[in-house]
Amino acid sequence: MNVDSDKPKHIESIYKSSIDFDLEKLGIDWDNIEDYYIKYGILYVDFKDGTSKEYYGEIQEVDYKRGCDELIYTEDWDLVEGLN
């Protein structure tokens, strides 16, 4: 074990962001949805009538006041346990 290489060298703060898909604004009736998925921030909807459509949501601004999680890493980006 190299004591110096095991010392904390990086602190990473994790923040959440979201994208809102307002079904009413988009004119989507939940009862008409067969299936859906979200990829790369785009909502893909398969409707019961066999049609499909994609929708772009409203990106929410990130609140950088406080992070959701903080992680501490060594110089080699190994997670340091028990410090936070």
C-alpha positions in Angstrom: 0.0 0.0 0.0 1.4 3.4 -1.0 0.2 5.8 1.6 0.7 8.9 -0.6 -1.2 7.4 -3.5 -4.1 6.4 -1.2 -4.6 10.0 0.0 -7.6 12.0 -1.3 -6.7 14.0 -4.4 -10.1 14.7 -5.9 -13.5 15.7 -4.6 -16.5 15.2 -6.9 -19.8 16.9 -6.3 -22.9 15.3 -8.1 -25.9 17.5 -9.1 -29.3 16.5 -10.4 -31.0 17.9 -13.4 -34.3 17.0 -15.0 -36.3 17.3 -18.2 -40.0 17.7 -17.8 -42.5 16.3 -20.4 -45.8 18.0 -19.7 -48.3 15.5 -21.3 -51.1 18.1 -21.3 -49.0 20.7 -23.1 -47.8 18.0 -25.5 -51.4 17.0 -26.2 -50.9 13.4 -25.0 -53.6 11.4 -23.3 -52.0 8.8 -21.0 -54.7 6.3 -21.9 -53.6 6.4 -25.5 -50.0 5.4 -24.8 -49.0 1.8 -25.5 -45.3 2.3 -24.5 -42.7 5.0 -24.1 -39.0 5.4 -23.4 -36.6 8.4 -23.0 -33.2 8.4 -24.6 -30.8 11.4 -25.0 -33.5 13.6 -23.4 -36.1 12.8 -26.0 -39.4 11.1 -25.1 -40.4 8.5 -27.6 -44.1 7.4 -27.5 -45.8 4.5 -29.2 -49.5 5.0 -29.2 -52.2 2.3 -29.1 -53.3 3.3 -32.6 -49.9 2.1 -34.0 -48.4 5.6 -34.5 -45.2 6.7 -32.9 -43.9 10.2 -32.1 -41.0 11.9 -30.4 -41.1 14.9 -28.1 -38.6 17.3 -26.7 -39.1 18.3 -23.0 -38.3 21.4 -21.0 -34.9 21.3 -19.5 -34.7 22.4 -15.9 -31.9 24.6 -14.7 -29.4 22.9 -12.5 -29.3 24.2 -8.9 -25.6 24.3 -8.0 -26.2 25.5 -4.4 -25.8 22.0 -2.9 -24.9 18.8 -4.6 -26.8 15.6 -4.1 -23.7 13.6 -3.3 -20.0 14.1 -2.8 -17.3 11.5 -3.7 -13.6 11.5 -2.7 -11.0 9.8 -4.9 -7.3 9.1 -4.9 -4.9 10.3 -7.5 -5.7 7.2 -9.6 -9.5 7.9 -9.2 -10.0 5.0 -6.7 -12.9 5.8 -4.4 -11.8 6.7 -0.8 -14.3 5.1 1.6 -15.5 6.5 4.9 -14.5 10.2 4.5 -17.8 11.7 3.7 
